[in-house]
């Protein structure tokens, strides 16, 4: 039985909540990401910004690239402990219909 931590190979890219939308867009473009976890200064997960958020909340509403990520991030984020089994991750994603499931250790990314 594999655990989530067994499949992880890199530290994820993250952003602080006061990062600009332009910074988020650039990081996602350069690193070819579809989502970025948003953290506080202590590395606690406080939200997530996805490509869908950027389309539906930024482009559609005409927000400025200088606005903070916190103004459009999703704050009700499902996450999973790094010790969870892979099947738990799959079931969680199916049950809650989520496409991105950040993995945390002691509530931190």
Secondary structure, DSSP 8 states (H G I E B T S, - for coil): --BHHHH--S---EEETTSBHHHHHHHHHHHT-SEEEEE-TT-BEEEEEEHHHIIIIIITTT--TTSBGGGT-B-S--EEETTSBHHHHHHHHHHHT-S--EEEBTTB-
